[in-house]
Amino acid sequence: MLVPIVENWAEILGEVEGISPSPEIGGFDEVEVLVREVYPVEDFPNLLEEAQGSTLKVYFPHELATELDLCAGCGVRCRVRKAPMARHFVHREHASRMG
């Protein structure tokens, strides 16, 4: 069964609850983010409107997670897209650590 892919983005602000290398996707870290706020990104559907208050597993390229020095307890602001298989991927150029 083919599932149509819709280009989508949302801006999320939250707190990192945990981070670990992904056993499923090489070169990526799984970052558990408690989503505090969700904002739409102009010209794209927001498929994460209901994510506020929940924890999302967001896939970050390992080198980006390292560059941002992500760790449990730190804040993060990033643009995220929802992909097939209920996976969420960060936009490499729109991610920053807060605090």
Biopython code that builds the backbone (N, CA, C, O; Angstrom):
import numpy as np
from Bio.PDB.StructureBuilder import StructureBuilder

atoms = [
    (1, "MET", "N", (0.839, -1.181, 0.000)),
    (1, "MET", "CA", (0.000, 0.000, 0.000)),
    (1, "MET", "C", (0.884, 1.244, 0.000)),
    (1, "MET", "O", (1.769, 1.389, 0.844)),
    (2, "LEU", "N", (0.642, 2.119, -0.934)),
    (2, "LEU", "CA", (1.400, 3.362, -1.011)),
    (2, "LEU", "C", (0.715, 4.446, -0.191)),
    (2, "LEU", "O", (-0.506, 4.601, -0.227)),
    (3, "VAL", "N", (1.520, 5.184, 0.540)),
    (3, "VAL", "CA", (1.010, 6.283, 1.343)),
    (3, "VAL", "C", (1.542, 7.569, 0.726)),
    (3, "VAL", "O", (2.754, 7.722, 0.574)),
    (4, "PRO", "N", (0.654, 8.499, 0.365)),
    (4, "PRO", "CA", (1.142, 9.746, -0.223)),
    (4, "PRO", "C", (1.950, 10.541, 0.804)),
    (4, "PRO", "O", (1.598, 10.596, 1.982)),
    (5, "ILE", "N", (3.027, 11.148, 0.340)),
    (5, "ILE", "CA", (3.866, 11.965, 1.209)),
    (5, "ILE", "C", (3.504, 13.426, 0.986)),
    (5, "ILE", "O", (3.518, 13.918, -0.142)),
    (6, "VAL", "N", (3.184, 14.102, 2.061)),
    (6, "VAL", "CA", (2.829, 15.511, 2.018)),
    (6, "VAL", "C", (3.979, 16.297, 2.639)),
    (6, "VAL", "O", (4.337, 16.070, 3.794)),
    (7, "GLU", "N", (4.555, 17.220, 1.876)),
    (7, "GLU", "CA", (5.607, 18.073, 2.427)),
    (7, "GLU", "C", (4.983, 18.920, 3.525)),
    (7, "GLU", "O", (4.038, 19.669, 3.278)),
    (8, "ASN", "N", (5.509, 18.803, 4.736)),
    (8, "ASN", "CA", (4.931, 19.494, 5.880)),
    (8, "ASN", "C", (6.038, 19.911, 6.834)),
    (8, "ASN", "O", (7.073, 19.250, 6.926)),
    (9, "TRP", "N", (5.815, 21.001, 7.537)),
    (9, "TRP", "CA", (6.765, 21.475, 8.534)),
    (9, "TRP", "C", (6.017, 22.164, 9.660)),
    (9, "TRP", "O", (4.968, 22.771, 9.441)),
    (10, "ALA", "N", (6.558, 22.070, 10.859)),
    (10, "ALA", "CA", (6.060, 22.799, 12.018)),
    (10, "ALA", "C", (7.268, 23.228, 12.839)),
    (10, "ALA", "O", (8.285, 22.534, 12.865)),
    (11, "GLU", "N", (7.159, 24.347, 13.497)),
    (11, "GLU", "CA", (8.209, 24.833, 14.393)),
    (11, "GLU", "C", (7.812, 24.411, 15.802)),
    (11, "GLU", "O", (6.708, 24.715, 16.255)),
    (12, "ILE", "N", (8.710, 23.712, 16.496)),
    (12, "ILE", "CA", (8.393, 23.303, 17.863)),
    (12, "ILE", "C", (9.419, 23.867, 18.834)),
    (12, "ILE", "O", (10.591, 24.035, 18.500)),
    (13, "LEU", "N", (8.956, 24.152, 20.030)),
    (13, "LEU", "CA", (9.802, 24.555, 21.143)),
    (13, "LEU", "C", (9.555, 23.544, 22.242)),
    (13, "LEU", "O", (8.410, 23.205, 22.543)),
    (14, "GLY", "N", (10.625, 23.069, 22.837)),
    (14, "GLY", "CA", (10.429, 22.080, 23.879)),
    (14, "GLY", "C", (11.681, 21.823, 24.676)),
    (14, "GLY", "O", (12.662, 22.562, 24.609)),
    (15, "GLU", "N", (11.611, 20.742, 25.437)),
    (15, "GLU", "CA", (12.703, 20.357, 26.316)),
    (15, "GLU", "C", (13.139, 18.937, 25.969)),
    (15, "GLU", "O", (12.313, 18.038, 25.812)),
    (16, "VAL", "N", (14.444, 18.757, 25.853)),
    (16, "VAL", "CA", (14.980, 17.431, 25.561)),
    (16, "VAL", "C", (14.844, 16.569, 26.815)),
    (16, "VAL", "O", (15.315, 16.933, 27.892)),
    (17, "GLU", "N", (14.193, 15.423, 26.651)),
    (17, "GLU", "CA", (14.044, 14.490, 27.767)),
    (17, "GLU", "C", (15.095, 13.389, 27.708)),
    (17, "GLU", "O", (15.428, 12.789, 28.730)),
    (18, "GLY", "N", (15.611, 13.126, 26.524)),
    (18, "GLY", "CA", (16.630, 12.100, 26.370)),
    (18, "GLY", "C", (17.145, 12.084, 24.949)),
    (18, "GLY", "O", (16.498, 12.588, 24.031)),
    (19, "ILE", "N", (18.327, 11.496, 24.778)),
    (19, "ILE", "CA", (18.941, 11.400, 23.456)),
    (19, "ILE", "C", (19.762, 10.127, 23.406)),
    (19, "ILE", "O", (20.467, 9.785, 24.355)),
    (20, "SER", "N", (19.658, 9.425, 22.275)),
    (20, "SER", "CA", (20.431, 8.199, 22.098)),
    (20, "SER", "C", (20.613, 7.931, 20.610)),
    (20, "SER", "O", (19.816, 8.391, 19.792)),
    (21, "PRO", "N", (21.665, 7.184, 20.256)),
    (21, "PRO", "CA", (21.854, 6.828, 18.845)),
    (21, "PRO", "C", (20.659, 6.004, 18.361)),
    (21, "PRO", "O", (20.140, 5.164, 19.096)),
    (22, "SER", "N", (20.237, 6.243, 17.150)),
    (22, "SER", "CA", (19.105, 5.491, 16.610)),
    (22, "SER", "C", (19.548, 4.092, 16.204)),
    (22, "SER", "O", (20.495, 3.939, 15.433)),
    (23, "PRO", "N", (18.867, 3.070, 16.719)),
    (23, "PRO", "CA", (19.185, 1.715, 16.282)),
    (23, "PRO", "C", (18.571, 1.400, 14.917)),
    (23, "PRO", "O", (18.918, 0.398, 14.292)),
    (24, "GLU", "N", (17.660, 2.259, 14.461)),
    (24, "GLU", "CA", (16.934, 2.036, 13.208)),
    (24, "GLU", "C", (17.532, 2.768, 12.020)),
    (24, "GLU", "O", (17.532, 2.250, 10.904)),
    (25, "ILE", "N", (18.047, 3.981, 12.256)),
    (25, "ILE", "CA", (18.511, 4.826, 11.160)),
    (25, "ILE", "C", (19.951, 5.242, 11.439)),
    (25, "ILE", "O", (20.216, 6.036, 12.342)),
    (26, "GLY", "N", (20.866, 4.701, 10.661)),
    (26, "GLY", "CA", (22.288, 4.999, 10.845)),
    (26, "GLY", "C", (22.599, 6.476, 10.677)),
    (26, "GLY", "O", (22.058, 7.138, 9.792)),
    (27, "GLY", "N", (23.476, 6.987, 11.534)),
    (27, "GLY", "CA", (23.901, 8.379, 11.452)),
    (27, "GLY", "C", (22.945, 9.364, 12.100)),
    (27, "GLY", "O", (23.158, 10.575, 12.033)),
    (28, "PHE", "N", (21.887, 8.852, 12.730)),
    (28, "PHE", "CA", (20.903, 9.721, 13.381)),
    (28, "PHE", "C", (20.824, 9.405, 14.864)),
    (28, "PHE", "O", (21.069, 8.278, 15.295)),
    (29, "ASP", "N", (20.474, 10.435, 15.637)),
    (29, "ASP", "CA", (20.161, 10.281, 17.050)),
    (29, "ASP", "C", (18.664, 10.455, 17.234)),
    (29, "ASP", "O", (18.029, 11.245, 16.534)),
    (30, "GLU", "N", (18.108, 9.717, 18.177)),
    (30, "GLU", "CA", (16.704, 9.877, 18.538)),
    (30, "GLU", "C", (16.647, 10.820, 19.724)),
    (30, "GLU", "O", (17.166, 10.518, 20.799)),
    (31, "VAL", "N", (16.014, 11.963, 19.522)),
    (31, "VAL", "CA", (15.914, 12.979, 20.564)),
    (31, "VAL", "C", (14.460, 13.031, 21.021)),
    (31, "VAL", "O", (13.565, 13.376, 20.249)),
    (32, "GLU", "N", (14.240, 12.683, 22.287)),
    (32, "GLU", "CA", (12.900, 12.742, 22.868)),
    (32, "GLU", "C", (12.662, 14.184, 23.310)),
    (32, "GLU", "O", (13.370, 14.703, 24.174)),
    (33, "VAL", "N", (11.655, 14.826, 22.707)),
    (33, "VAL", "CA", (11.379, 16.234, 22.986)),
    (33, "VAL", "C", (9.978, 16.380, 23.578)),
    (33, "VAL", "O", (8.991, 15.987, 22.956)),
    (34, "LEU", "N", (9.899, 16.947, 24.782)),
    (34, "LEU", "CA", (8.615, 17.317, 25.364)),
    (34, "LEU", "C", (8.219, 18.627, 24.701)),
    (34, "LEU", "O", (8.853, 19.658, 24.926)),
    (35, "VAL", "N", (7.182, 18.587, 23.892)),
    (35, "VAL", "CA", (6.780, 19.742, 23.076)),
    (35, "VAL", "C", (5.970, 20.716, 23.927)),
    (35, "VAL", "O", (4.897, 20.380, 24.427)),
    (36, "ARG", "N", (6.495, 21.913, 24.081)),
    (36, "ARG", "CA", (5.813, 22.973, 24.854)),
    (36, "ARG", "C", (4.942, 23.844, 23.950)),
    (36, "ARG", "O", (3.847, 24.249, 24.339)),
    (37, "GLU", "N", (5.436, 24.131, 22.733)),
    (37, "GLU", "CA", (4.711, 24.996, 21.803)),
    (37, "GLU", "C", (4.901, 24.489, 20.377)),
    (37, "GLU", "O", (5.938, 23.918, 20.038)),
    (38, "VAL", "N", (3.878, 24.709, 19.549)),
    (38, "VAL", "CA", (3.924, 24.334, 18.130)),
    (38, "VAL", "C", (3.447, 25.529, 17.315)),
    (38, "VAL", "O", (2.417, 26.129, 17.621)),
    (39, "TYR", "N", (4.209, 25.870, 16.271)),
    (39, "TYR", "CA", (3.850, 26.981, 15.398)),
    (39, "TYR", "C", (3.841, 26.509, 13.947)),
    (39, "TYR", "O", (4.668, 25.685, 13.557)),
    (40, "PRO", "N", (2.920, 27.023, 13.154)),
    (40, "PRO", "CA", (2.919, 26.660, 11.732)),
    (40, "PRO", "C", (4.087, 27.332, 11.012)),
    (40, "PRO", "O", (4.604, 28.359, 11.452)),
    (41, "VAL", "N", (4.482, 26.733, 9.905)),
    (41, "VAL", "CA", (5.507, 27.299, 9.026)),
    (41, "VAL", "C", (4.780, 27.719, 7.750)),
    (41, "VAL", "O", (4.080, 26.919, 7.129)),
    (42, "GLU", "N", (4.954, 28.972, 7.370)),
    (42, "GLU", "CA", (4.248, 29.528, 6.217)),
    (42, "GLU", "C", (4.420, 28.655, 4.974)),
    (42, "GLU", "O", (5.512, 28.168, 4.684)),
    (43, "ASP", "N", (3.329, 28.471, 4.257)),
    (43, "ASP", "CA", (3.268, 27.732, 2.994)),
    (43, "ASP", "C", (3.355, 26.210, 3.149)),
    (43, "ASP", "O", (3.453, 25.502, 2.147)),
    (44, "PHE", "N", (3.322, 25.694, 4.379)),
    (44, "PHE", "CA", (3.365, 24.245, 4.587)),
    (44, "PHE", "C", (2.259, 23.811, 5.539)),
    (44, "PHE", "O", (1.940, 24.529, 6.487)),
    (45, "PRO", "N", (1.666, 22.633, 5.294)),
    (45, "PRO", "CA", (0.702, 22.109, 6.263)),
    (45, "PRO", "C", (1.414, 21.820, 7.587)),
    (45, "PRO", "O", (2.576, 21.415, 7.604)),
    (46, "ASN", "N", (0.703, 22.034, 8.684)),
    (46, "ASN", "CA", (1.204, 21.753, 10.025)),
    (46, "ASN", "C", (0.554, 20.449, 10.492)),
    (46, "ASN", "O", (-0.604, 20.446, 10.910)),
    (47, "LEU", "N", (1.297, 19.347, 10.423)),
    (47, "LEU", "CA", (0.760, 18.050, 10.837)),
    (47, "LEU", "C", (1.068, 17.739, 12.301)),
    (47, "LEU", "O", (0.832, 16.623, 12.764)),
    (48, "LEU", "N", (1.591, 18.720, 13.022)),
    (48, "LEU", "CA", (1.940, 18.513, 14.424)),
    (48, "LEU", "C", (1.137, 19.393, 15.372)),
    (48, "LEU", "O", (1.533, 19.591, 16.520)),
    (49, "GLU", "N", (0.028, 19.914, 14.906)),
    (49, "GLU", "CA", (-0.787, 20.799, 15.741)),
    (49, "GLU", "C", (-1.152, 20.172, 17.085)),
    (49, "GLU", "O", (-1.212, 20.866, 18.100)),
    (50, "GLU", "N", (-1.395, 18.867, 17.092)),
    (50, "GLU", "CA", (-1.835, 18.172, 18.300)),
    (50, "GLU", "C", (-0.672, 17.716, 19.181)),
    (50, "GLU", "O", (-0.897, 17.081, 20.211)),
    (51, "ALA", "N", (0.559, 18.026, 18.799)),
    (51, "ALA", "CA", (1.729, 17.526, 19.530)),
    (51, "ALA", "C", (2.032, 18.292, 20.817)),
    (51, "ALA", "O", (2.775, 17.801, 21.666)),
    (52, "GLN", "N", (1.466, 19.486, 20.968)),
    (52, "GLN", "CA", (1.756, 20.282, 22.155)),
    (52, "GLN", "C", (1.386, 19.495, 23.408)),
    (52, "GLN", "O", (0.281, 18.965, 23.520)),
    (53, "GLY", "N", (2.329, 19.429, 24.346)),
    (53, "GLY", "CA", (2.109, 18.713, 25.596)),
    (53, "GLY", "C", (2.510, 17.247, 25.542)),
    (53, "GLY", "O", (2.481, 16.558, 26.562)),
    (54, "SER", "N", (2.881, 16.768, 24.370)),
    (54, "SER", "CA", (3.288, 15.368, 24.242)),
    (54, "SER", "C", (4.794, 15.274, 24.007)),
    (54, "SER", "O", (5.463, 16.285, 23.793)),
    (55, "THR", "N", (5.310, 14.066, 24.050)),
    (55, "THR", "CA", (6.722, 13.833, 23.781)),
    (55, "THR", "C", (6.856, 13.215, 22.402)),
    (55, "THR", "O", (6.219, 12.207, 22.096)),
    (56, "LEU", "N", (7.696, 13.830, 21.566)),
    (56, "LEU", "CA", (7.956, 13.328, 20.218)),
    (56, "LEU", "C", (9.382, 12.795, 20.140)),
    (56, "LEU", "O", (10.302, 13.352, 20.738)),
    (57, "LYS", "N", (9.546, 11.717, 19.398)),
    (57, "LYS", "CA", (10.879, 11.233, 19.064)),
    (57, "LYS", "C", (11.252, 11.908, 17.751)),
    (57, "LYS", "O", (10.644, 11.645, 16.714)),
    (58, "VAL", "N", (12.251, 12.777, 17.801)),
    (58, "VAL", "CA", (12.679, 13.529, 16.623)),
    (58, "VAL", "C", (14.061, 13.025, 16.221)),
    (58, "VAL", "O", (14.972, 12.958, 17.046)),
    (59, "TYR", "N", (14.208, 12.673, 14.946)),
    (59, "TYR", "CA", (15.482, 12.190, 14.436)),
    (59, "TYR", "C", (16.351, 13.375, 14.019)),
    (59, "TYR", "O", (15.980, 14.161, 13.148)),
    (60, "PHE", "N", (17.518, 13.485, 14.663)),
    (60, "PHE", "CA", (18.518, 14.510, 14.359)),
    (60, "PHE", "C", (19.726, 13.819, 13.750)),
    (60, "PHE", "O", (20.141, 12.775, 14.253)),
    (61, "PRO", "N", (20.311, 14.367, 12.676)),
    (61, "PRO", "CA", (21.594, 13.824, 12.241)),
    (61, "PRO", "C", (22.563, 13.886, 13.425)),
    (61, "PRO", "O", (22.595, 14.882, 14.148)),
    (62, "HIS", "N", (23.343, 12.839, 13.624)),
    (62, "HIS", "CA", (24.235, 12.776, 14.782)),
    (62, "HIS", "C", (25.141, 14.004, 14.871)),
    (62, "HIS", "O", (25.337, 14.557, 15.953)),
    (63, "GLU", "N", (25.693, 14.429, 13.727)),
    (63, "GLU", "CA", (26.621, 15.570, 13.773)),
    (63, "GLU", "C", (25.909, 16.858, 14.202)),
    (63, "GLU", "O", (26.526, 17.717, 14.832)),
    (64, "LEU", "N", (24.636, 17.004, 13.874)),
    (64, "LEU", "CA", (23.877, 18.190, 14.292)),
    (64, "LEU", "C", (23.594, 18.137, 15.789)),
    (64, "LEU", "O", (23.755, 19.141, 16.483)),
    (65, "ALA", "N", (23.179, 16.990, 16.290)),
    (65, "ALA", "CA", (22.935, 16.846, 17.730)),
    (65, "ALA", "C", (24.205, 17.134, 18.522)),
    (65, "ALA", "O", (24.154, 17.747, 19.588)),
    (66, "THR", "N", (25.345, 16.688, 17.996)),
    (66, "THR", "CA", (26.629, 16.933, 18.657)),
    (66, "THR", "C", (26.990, 18.409, 18.593)),
    (66, "THR", "O", (27.419, 18.993, 19.588)),
    (67, "GLU", "N", (26.815, 19.011, 17.421)),
    (67, "GLU", "CA", (27.123, 20.438, 17.244)),
    (67, "GLU", "C", (26.297, 21.306, 18.187)),
    (67, "GLU", "O", (26.804, 22.278, 18.747)),
    (68, "LEU", "N", (25.023, 20.952, 18.362)),
    (68, "LEU", "CA", (24.140, 21.720, 19.242)),
    (68, "LEU", "C", (24.342, 21.373, 20.712)),
    (68, "LEU", "O", (23.789, 22.034, 21.591)),
    (69, "ASP", "N", (25.138, 20.331, 20.980)),
    (69, "ASP", "CA", (25.394, 19.855, 22.340)),
    (69, "ASP", "C", (24.084, 19.549, 23.067)),
    (69, "ASP", "O", (23.878, 19.963, 24.208)),
    (70, "LEU", "N", (23.200, 18.814, 22.379)),
    (70, "LEU", "CA", (21.910, 18.472, 22.973)),
    (70, "LEU", "C", (22.098, 17.502, 24.133)),
    (70, "LEU", "O", (22.916, 16.584, 24.070)),
    (71, "CYS", "N", (21.331, 17.721, 25.186)),
    (71, "CYS", "CA", (21.395, 16.845, 26.360)),
    (71, "CYS", "C", (20.056, 16.938, 27.092)),
    (71, "CYS", "O", (19.291, 17.883, 26.899)),
    (72, "ALA", "N", (19.794, 15.957, 27.921)),
    (72, "ALA", "CA", (18.559, 15.955, 28.704)),
    (72, "ALA", "C", (18.475, 17.225, 29.544)),
    (72, "ALA", "O", (19.435, 17.611, 30.212)),
    (73, "GLY", "N", (17.320, 17.859, 29.498)),
    (73, "GLY", "CA", (17.090, 19.063, 30.278)),
    (73, "GLY", "C", (17.282, 20.360, 29.516)),
    (73, "GLY", "O", (16.829, 21.408, 29.976)),
    (74, "CYS", "N", (17.938, 20.325, 28.368)),
    (74, "CYS", "CA", (18.147, 21.570, 27.625)),
    (74, "CYS", "C", (16.934, 21.864, 26.740)),
    (74, "CYS", "O", (16.187, 20.963, 26.359)),
    (75, "GLY", "N", (16.764, 23.117, 26.434)),
    (75, "GLY", "CA", (15.680, 23.529, 25.553)),
    (75, "GLY", "C", (16.106, 23.430, 24.103)),
    (75, "GLY", "O", (17.289, 23.521, 23.777)),
    (76, "VAL", "N", (15.123, 23.242, 23.239)),
    (76, "VAL", "CA", (15.409, 23.146, 21.817)),
    (76, "VAL", "C", (14.281, 23.805, 21.033)),
    (76, "VAL", "O", (13.109, 23.719, 21.399)),
    (77, "ARG", "N", (14.663, 24.455, 19.958)),
    (77, "ARG", "CA", (13.707, 25.032, 19.014)),
    (77, "ARG", "C", (14.092, 24.479, 17.659)),
    (77, "ARG", "O", (15.242, 24.606, 17.238)),
    (78, "CYS", "N", (13.137, 23.864, 16.967)),
    (78, "CYS", "CA", (13.484, 23.279, 15.687)),
    (78, "CYS", "C", (12.270, 23.140, 14.783)),
    (78, "CYS", "O", (11.123, 23.093, 15.228)),
    (79, "ARG", "N", (12.575, 23.078, 13.507)),
    (79, "ARG", "CA", (11.562, 22.824, 12.494)),
    (79, "ARG", "C", (11.548, 21.315, 12.261)),
    (79, "ARG", "O", (12.593, 20.695, 12.066)),
    (80, "VAL", "N", (10.354, 20.737, 12.284)),
    (80, "VAL", "CA", (10.212, 19.286, 12.219)),
    (80, "VAL", "C", (9.161, 18.931, 11.176)),
    (80, "VAL", "O", (8.161, 19.630, 11.011)),
    (81, "ARG", "N", (9.413, 17.816, 10.471)),
    (81, "ARG", "CA", (8.402, 17.304, 9.546)),
    (81, "ARG", "C", (7.994, 15.909, 9.978)),
    (81, "ARG", "O", (8.798, 15.130, 10.489)),
    (82, "LYS", "N", (6.743, 15.624, 9.761)),
    (82, "LYS", "CA", (6.226, 14.286, 10.028)),
    (82, "LYS", "C", (6.414, 13.460, 8.769)),
    (82, "LYS", "O", (6.013, 13.870, 7.679)),
    (83, "ALA", "N", (7.028, 12.288, 8.925)),
    (83, "ALA", "CA", (7.322, 11.402, 7.805)),
    (83, "ALA", "C", (6.515, 10.110, 7.957)),
    (83, "ALA", "O", (5.880, 9.891, 8.988)),
    (84, "PRO", "N", (6.541, 9.258, 6.934)),
    (84, "PRO", "CA", (5.859, 7.967, 7.061)),
    (84, "PRO", "C", (6.370, 7.168, 8.266)),
    (84, "PRO", "O", (7.461, 7.415, 8.780)),
    (85, "MET", "N", (5.571, 6.230, 8.689)),
    (85, "MET", "CA", (5.871, 5.361, 9.828)),
    (85, "MET", "C", (5.936, 6.151, 11.140)),
    (85, "MET", "O", (6.652, 5.769, 12.066)),
    (86, "ALA", "N", (5.184, 7.250, 11.209)),
    (86, "ALA", "CA", (5.099, 8.083, 12.415)),
    (86, "ALA", "C", (6.470, 8.544, 12.901)),
    (86, "ALA", "O", (6.708, 8.632, 14.105)),
    (87, "ARG", "N", (7.361, 8.833, 11.973)),
    (87, "ARG", "CA", (8.678, 9.356, 12.316)),
    (87, "ARG", "C", (8.695, 10.860, 12.109)),
    (87, "ARG", "O", (7.959, 11.400, 11.284)),
    (88, "HIS", "N", (9.556, 11.532, 12.881)),
    (88, "HIS", "CA", (9.678, 12.983, 12.819)),
    (88, "HIS", "C", (11.146, 13.332, 12.610)),
    (88, "HIS", "O", (12.017, 12.855, 13.338)),
    (89, "PHE", "N", (11.412, 14.174, 11.605)),
    (89, "PHE", "CA", (12.784, 14.542, 11.269)),
    (89, "PHE", "C", (12.968, 16.050, 11.390)),
    (89, "PHE", "O", (12.093, 16.832, 11.017)),
    (90, "VAL", "N", (14.127, 16.441, 11.920)),
    (90, "VAL", "CA", (14.458, 17.848, 12.077)),
    (90, "VAL", "C", (14.970, 18.409, 10.753)),
    (90, "VAL", "O", (15.546, 17.683, 9.943)),
    (91, "HIS", "N", (14.757, 19.686, 10.545)),
    (91, "HIS", "CA", (15.336, 20.405, 9.415)),
    (91, "HIS", "C", (16.728, 20.841, 9.852)),
    (91, "HIS", "O", (16.884, 21.545, 10.850)),
    (92, "ARG", "N", (17.739, 20.418, 9.096)),
    (92, "ARG", "CA", (19.135, 20.678, 9.486)),
    (92, "ARG", "C", (19.462, 22.160, 9.658)),
    (92, "ARG", "O", (20.327, 22.515, 10.459)),
    (93, "GLU", "N", (18.782, 23.018, 8.916)),
    (93, "GLU", "CA", (19.118, 24.445, 8.954)),
    (93, "GLU", "C", (18.246, 25.252, 9.910)),
    (93, "GLU", "O", (18.427, 26.462, 10.050)),
    (94, "HIS", "N", (17.304, 24.587, 10.564)),
    (94, "HIS", "CA", (16.392, 25.293, 11.465)),
    (94, "HIS", "C", (16.312, 24.563, 12.802)),
    (94, "HIS", "O", (15.253, 24.072, 13.195)),
    (95, "ALA", "N", (17.431, 24.501, 13.481)),
    (95, "ALA", "CA", (17.477, 23.870, 14.795)),
    (95, "ALA", "C", (18.453, 24.633, 15.669)),
    (95, "ALA", "O", (19.539, 25.009, 15.227)),
    (96, "SER", "N", (18.056, 24.860, 16.919)),
    (96, "SER", "CA", (18.954, 25.535, 17.843)),
    (96, "SER", "C", (18.655, 25.082, 19.274)),
    (96, "SER", "O", (17.540, 24.690, 19.620)),
    (97, "ARG", "N", (19.696, 25.158, 20.068)),
    (97, "ARG", "CA", (19.561, 24.847, 21.482)),
    (97, "ARG", "C", (19.208, 26.137, 22.208)),
    (97, "ARG", "O", (19.726, 27.205, 21.883)),
    (98, "MET", "N", (18.336, 26.032, 23.177)),
    (98, "MET", "CA", (17.918, 27.200, 23.952)),
    (98, "MET", "C", (18.305, 26.962, 25.414)),
    (98, "MET", "O", (17.888, 25.977, 26.025)),
    (99, "GLY", "N", (19.091, 27.859, 25.952)),
    (99, "GLY", "CA", (19.457, 27.750, 27.358)),
    (99, "GLY", "C", (20.454, 26.709, 27.708)),
    (99, "GLY", "O", (20.808, 26.563, 28.878)),
]
sb = StructureBuilder()
sb.init_structure("model")
sb.init_model(0)
sb.init_chain("A")
sb.init_seg("    ")
for serial, (resi, resn, name, xyz) in enumerate(atoms, 1):
    if name == "N":
        sb.init_residue(resn, " ", resi, " ")
    sb.init_atom(name, np.array(xyz, "f"), 0.0, 1.0, " ", f" {name:<3s}", serial, name[0])
structure = sb.get_structure()
